[in-house]
Amino acid sequence: MESTNALVPIIYAVATVIAAVLGGAIWRHREKTGVVPLVVAMAGAVIWAGSLFARSAVDHVSLSVFFLRFLYVGVGASVLGSFLFVLAYTGRERLLTRRTVALLSIEPVLLVAFAFANPGNLFFESISRDPTVVGGIAFRWGPAFDVHLVYSYCLSLAGTILILEFLHNSRSLYRGQAAMLVGASASPLLTNVVYTLDVLGSIDIDTTPIGFIVGGALYSVAIVRYRLVDIAPIARDRVLDTVTDGVFVVDTQNRLIDVNSVGRAWLEEFDESPIGTDLDSLFADRPELRDEFRGLRDRSVETERELAFRGGHFHVRTTPIEDGRDRHVGWLFVVRDITDRKRREAELQRQNERLERFADLVSHDLRNPLNVADGYLELARETDDEEYLDEIERSHERMATIIDDVLALAREGAEVTDPEPVALAAIAERAWNGVDTGAASLAIDTDASILADPERTTRLFENLFRNSLEHGAERGDGADLEVAVRTLGDSGDGSDAGFYVADDGVGLPSSQRGRVFEGGYTTDENGTGFGLAIVEEIATAHGWAIEAAESDAGGARFEFTGIETDDRDATAPTAD
């Protein structure tokens, strides 16, 4: 028993030192919301545990009684400060008005007054000397103490419930932090219950300071590991976890304090654990992104802008964050991926341009055969010569061909949204069988499977083959002309970079290569000039790039890059 009582002053001294050190550490962050009431709570813990230590260390009844009364200054400050801190931490700092603080301060003031004055023995029923107990005096609690006990327990339980509510509503990033605070706030309460109910029996020790040791350790973990005094809880009250946008919270020290799951996924390439990282360091390898961030951060009002990054487009909205006392504590960045929207806008713009081009084509290319037909119609009326009717029929046939090609140009340009695996060799063979190739031959040297629209890719090959037969062959039957379909070189990642179609015909003059894809451009008086324009539209609809070049044999060569390959079983369409 004596050895146990000898440890009591040591326990009280350790509790005093821990509370003092922790209070000093937290005070360094006093500009942060919620820190001041937390420091008040720690100061109260120092007074509480220090008074207990002084009682156990002095051998004088009057001093022992004084420290017994004085410790309730710490009790009142500790309970009040802890509850005010919980209000601030859980996003209820708007309640921290002067009136609220004044009302909550009434009980601690009355507590200290009753502890020192003890009117009618309402606080202590009796105080007598007893050398066998720590502090040398014995006493019994009065009804005023019981009222204080109920009040302080209710306030402590209310604070714990608020933190539990925050724990329930917060996602995993803050659950560890909130769990530390639940333990820190509950441990003094539980150890005080042990002391009040005299659970330890013959061991004369106020176990509440042990609760402060545990609570102090948990507060330390929360501060060091979970950055307790940062602005994250305040910002968390102002954003939604369920949004599909990336949400980033940055404090005034340029540190990333919070990020939702979407934003965290975007930052994985920079840092798998970005919380607490200085953003200048985080984006050190991306100076253009760092400079954009700085420009947004330096604005004192809400700012919006669009950024292009790594082939994507993003809308960024920056909002300064203020706490419940209108103090600037950081910035909220909400980033939305608008790549799909930009792609749709670009597609709409391209379609509008195509419509304008179609209007020009129809008005220009149809006007010529129509004028020809009108001229022959007048001659036919004047001469009754049926030969002119044949010319009119040919003009009408040309107009029908132009209309078909323009319609094909319009249809084939729609973006391919659901490509499927296609065997390149099989679809080229299908297209070849659908064209009047005469005596020409086809050489296929590829086993690649690509993701494409089978029908439109078939038309692409058909138009390329017709182009070779009509413009590459010196003879009309295509004799001695060979058309080849092969894959391009390796792209470096194990997939084919693309494919090409080449012939060994007369080739394309370098002066014409830049115009061959223009709608209506042709060097053949009988051609419509839409065949290669349709090829380009189909390639663009797939997201491919096309380039006209010279083949190894001196003929025409059309290269397609940006092809997405697929190793699954590809479709091998049958010939029509």
HELIX and SHEET records of a PDB file:
HELIX    1   1 GLU A    2  TRP A   27  1                                  26    
HELIX    2   2 VAL A   35  ALA A   57  1                                  23    
HELIX    3   3 VAL A   61  TYR A   89  1                                  29    
HELIX    4   4 GLU A   93  LEU A   95  5                                   3    
HELIX    5   5 ARG A   98  ALA A  117  1                                  20    
HELIX    6   6 PRO A  119  ASN A  121  5                                   3    
HELIX    7   7 PRO A  143  ASN A  169  1                                  27    
HELIX    8   8 SER A  172  THR A  196  1                                  25    
HELIX    9   9 THR A  208  TYR A  226  1                                  19    
HELIX   10  10 ALA A  232  ARG A  236  1                                   5    
HELIX   11  11 SER A  261  LEU A  267  1                                   7    
HELIX   12  12 LEU A  279  LEU A  282  1                                   4    
HELIX   13  13 PRO A  287  ARG A  297  1                                  11    
HELIX   14  14 THR A  339  ASP A  365  1                                  27    
HELIX   15  15 ARG A  367  THR A  383  1                                  17    
HELIX   16  16 GLU A  386  GLU A  412  1                                  27    
HELIX   17  17 LEU A  424  ASN A  433  1                                  10    
HELIX   18  18 PRO A  454  ASN A  467  1                                  14    
HELIX   19  19 SER A  468  GLY A  472  3                                   5    
HELIX   20  20 GLY A  531  HIS A  542  1                                  12    
SHEET    1   A 2 PHE A 124  ARG A 129  0                                        
SHEET    2   A 2 ILE A 137  TRP A 141 -1                                        
SHEET    1   B 5 LEU A 256  VAL A 259  0                                        
SHEET    2   B 5 GLY A 246  ASP A 251 -1                                        
SHEET    3   B 5 HIS A 328  ASP A 337 -1                                        
SHEET    4   B 5 GLY A 312  GLU A 322 -1                                        
SHEET    5   B 5 THR A 303  PHE A 309 -1                                        
SHEET    1   C 2 GLU A 420  ALA A 423  0                                        
SHEET    2   C 2 SER A 449  ALA A 452 -1                                        
SHEET    1   D 5 SER A 441  ASP A 445  0                                        
SHEET    2   D 5 GLU A 482  THR A 487  1                                        
SHEET    3   D 5 GLY A 498  ASP A 503 -1                                        
SHEET    4   D 5 ALA A 556  THR A 561 -1                                        
SHEET    5   D 5 ALA A 545  GLU A 550 -1                                        
END                                                                             
